Amino acid sequence: MDSQDSAVIRAENLWKIYKLEKQEVVALQGVSFTVLPNEFLAIMGPSGSGKSTLMNLIGCLDTPTEGHYYLKGKLVSAMSENELAYIRNRDIGFVFQVFNLLARATAFRNVELPLIYKGTKKKEREERVKKALNMVEMTGRMNHRPPELSGGERQRVAIARALVNEPSMLLADEPTGNLDSKTGSELMNLFRKLHAQGNTVIIVTHDRDIASQTQRIIFLKDGKIEREERKGG
C-alpha cells in the first residue's frame, strides 16, 4: 500500500492568498507534505512565515486558495460546513497558547464540555473525562478551577480537553509560549508520552528547542517549505 493511502494528512500544492483592499498577500506558496499516523511533527518558522495560516488549513479552520488538502483520505474542500464542524470536534484536538478555559468551571467540567456539546451520555462522559485527565496526570486536581492551577496545570487541562474526544490528531499552536522553560519542558515530556501512546502530534512553534524534541521538523520561510529534518526513533 502506498504510504499516502494511509496518511492522516496529505497536502498538495497548497496556496493561500488574502485579498486586502487593492493588494494581495501570499501567505502560502505551493506547500506539499504528508503526515502518517503516529508521527510527531513540528512546523517551525519565524513570524510571517505562514505557520498560523498552515495550521488553520490543517485544522480545517480555513480552506486553501489553490491546492488540495486531504484529511484521512477525504478532500476537505469538498466537505459541507456540518462535516467540517464534525471533524473539528472529533478528529482534531486543538491546543492553543492561550488556554481558553472557563474560569468558574472545574478542570473536570472544562474537559467535559466537548462531550456535553456532542450529547454523550453522563456515565460515558465521566469515564472519558477521568481517562483524559489521567493521561495528563491531572486526576488529583480535577475539582480545582483554573485560577487555582499553575500555568502548566492549566495547559494540561487544555490538553485533556483536546484528548477527550479521542481525536486522530493533536494540533498544538505554540503550546509552551506562555510557560516558563521548566514547565515547557514538562509539557514536551507529556506530548512525547501522548505520542508514544499512539497519538499523531503536530506542534506549531517558532522555538527551535521545542521543535528539536519532535521526530520531524518542517521549516517554513516566506510561505514555502524551506527544508525538512528527520530524527530516528
C-alpha positions in Angstrom: 0.0 0.0 0.0 1.2 3.5 -0.8 2.1 5.4 2.3 -0.1 8.2 1.1 -3.2 5.9 1.2 -2.9 5.6 5.0 -1.8 9.2 5.6 -3.6 11.3 8.2 -2.7 14.4 6.2 -1.9 14.9 2.6 -1.3 18.5 1.5 -0.8 19.0 -2.3 0.4 22.4 -3.6 -1.4 24.5 -1.0 -1.6 28.2 -1.7 -3.3 30.8 0.5 -3.8 34.3 -0.9 -5.5 37.0 1.1 -7.1 40.0 -0.7 -6.6 43.2 1.3 -8.3 46.1 -0.4 -6.3 46.6 -3.6 -3.4 44.3 -2.8 -2.9 40.5 -2.4 -0.9 38.9 0.4 0.5 35.5 -0.5 0.7 33.6 2.8 1.4 30.1 1.5 3.1 29.2 -1.8 2.8 25.6 -3.1 3.2 23.8 0.2 3.1 20.0 -0.1 3.8 17.3 2.6 2.4 14.1 4.1 1.8 13.2 7.8 1.4 9.5 8.6 -0.4 8.1 11.7 1.6 8.4 14.9 4.1 10.9 13.6 5.4 13.6 16.0 6.0 16.7 13.8 6.9 20.3 14.4 6.1 23.1 11.9 8.6 25.8 12.5 9.4 29.2 11.2 9.7 32.9 12.1 6.8 35.3 12.4 5.2 35.8 9.0 6.5 32.5 7.6 3.0 31.1 7.1 2.8 28.9 10.2 -0.5 30.1 11.5 -2.1 30.0 8.1 -0.9 26.5 7.6 -2.2 25.5 11.0 -5.6 26.9 10.1 -5.7 24.8 7.0 -4.6 21.7 8.8 -7.2 22.3 11.5 -10.0 22.8 8.9 -10.5 26.4 10.2 -9.8 27.8 6.7 -9.6 26.5 3.1 -6.7 26.9 0.6 -7.0 29.3 -2.3 -5.4 26.6 -4.5 -4.3 23.1 -4.0 -5.8 20.1 -2.2 -5.9 19.1 1.4 -6.9 15.5 2.3 -7.6 14.6 5.9 -7.7 10.8 6.4 -8.2 10.4 2.7 -11.1 12.9 2.4 -10.8 16.1 0.4 -11.5 18.9 2.9 -12.6 21.5 0.3 -15.4 19.1 -0.8 -16.9 18.9 2.7 -20.0 20.7 4.0 -19.9 23.0 7.0 -21.5 20.3 9.1 -18.9 17.8 8.0 -16.1 20.3 8.8 -17.6 21.0 12.2 -17.8 17.3 13.0 -14.1 16.8 12.0 -13.0 19.8 14.2 -14.9 18.3 17.1 -13.9 14.7 16.6 -10.8 14.2 14.5 -8.7 17.1 15.6 -7.8 18.0 19.2 -6.7 21.7 19.4 -4.3 23.1 22.0 -3.6 26.8 21.9 -1.1 29.1 23.5 -4.0 30.8 25.4 -5.6 28.0 27.4 -9.3 29.1 26.7 -10.6 27.5 29.9 -13.7 28.7 31.7 -12.5 30.3 34.9 -15.5 29.4 37.0 -15.7 25.8 35.9 -13.6 23.0 37.5 -10.9 21.2 35.5 -13.4 18.2 35.2 -16.1 20.4 33.8 -13.8 22.2 31.3 -12.7 18.8 29.9 -16.3 17.5 29.9 -17.7 20.4 27.8 -16.9 18.9 24.3 -18.7 15.8 25.3 -21.7 17.7 26.6 -21.9 19.6 23.2 -21.8 16.2 21.5 -24.6 14.8 23.5 -22.5 12.0 25.2 -24.4 10.2 28.0 -23.4 11.2 31.6 -21.8 7.9 32.6 -19.6 7.7 29.4 -18.7 11.4 29.8 -17.4 10.8 33.4 -15.3 7.8 32.3 -13.8 9.6 29.3 -13.1 12.8 31.3 -11.3 10.8 34.0 -9.3 8.9 31.4 -8.2 12.2 29.7 -7.2 13.8 33.0 -5.3 10.7 33.9 -3.4 10.9 30.6 -2.1 14.3 31.5 -1.6 13.5 35.2 -4.2 15.9 36.5 -6.6 13.4 38.2 -5.7 14.9 41.6 -6.6 18.4 40.5 -9.9 17.7 38.7 -12.0 19.7 41.1 -9.9 22.8 41.0 -10.8 25.8 38.9 -8.3 27.5 36.5 -7.4 30.3 38.9 -6.3 27.7 41.5 -4.0 26.0 39.0 -0.5 26.9 37.7 0.1 27.8 34.0 1.4 24.3 33.3 -1.5 22.7 35.0 -4.0 24.8 33.0 -2.3 23.7 29.8 -2.5 20.1 30.9 -6.3 20.6 31.4 -6.5 22.2 28.0 -4.7 19.1 26.5 -7.0 16.8 28.3 -10.0 18.7 26.8 -8.4 18.2 23.4 -7.9 14.5 24.0 -11.4 13.7 25.4 -13.0 13.1 22.0 -10.1 10.7 21.2 -9.1 12.6 18.1 -6.9 11.1 15.3 -4.6 14.2 15.6 -3.4 16.6 18.3 -2.7 20.1 16.8 -0.8 22.4 19.2 -0.2 26.1 18.4 2.8 27.5 20.4 1.6 25.3 23.4 4.6 26.4 25.6 4.5 30.1 24.6 3.0 31.3 27.9 5.1 29.0 30.1 8.5 29.2 31.7 11.2 26.9 30.3 10.9 24.3 33.1 7.1 24.0 32.7 7.5 24.0 28.9 10.0 21.1 29.2 7.5 19.1 31.3 4.8 19.8 28.8 7.0 18.5 25.9 7.6 15.3 28.0 3.8 15.0 28.1 3.5 15.4 24.3 6.2 12.7 23.9 4.2 10.4 26.2 1.0 11.0 24.3 2.8 10.3 21.0 4.2 7.1 22.5 0.6 6.0 23.3 -0.2 6.2 19.6 -1.3 9.8 19.0 -0.4 11.8 15.9 1.0 15.1 17.3 1.7 18.3 15.3 3.3 21.3 17.1 3.5 24.7 15.5 6.3 26.7 17.1 9.0 29.4 16.5 11.2 27.8 19.2 14.0 25.6 17.9 14.4 23.9 21.3 10.8 22.8 21.3 10.9 21.7 17.6 14.1 19.7 18.2 12.2 17.4 20.6 10.0 16.0 17.8 10.7 13.3 15.2 10.5 15.6 12.2 10.6 19.4 11.5 9.1 21.2 8.6 10.8 24.6 8.2 8.6 27.3 6.7 10.0 30.6 5.2 8.1 33.2 3.2 5.2 30.8 2.8 7.3 27.9 1.4 8.8 24.8 2.8 12.4 25.7 3.1 13.6 22.2 4.2 12.8 19.2 6.4 14.8 17.5 9.2 14.1 14.0 10.5 15.4 12.2 13.5 15.5 8.4 14.0 13.2 6.8 16.5 
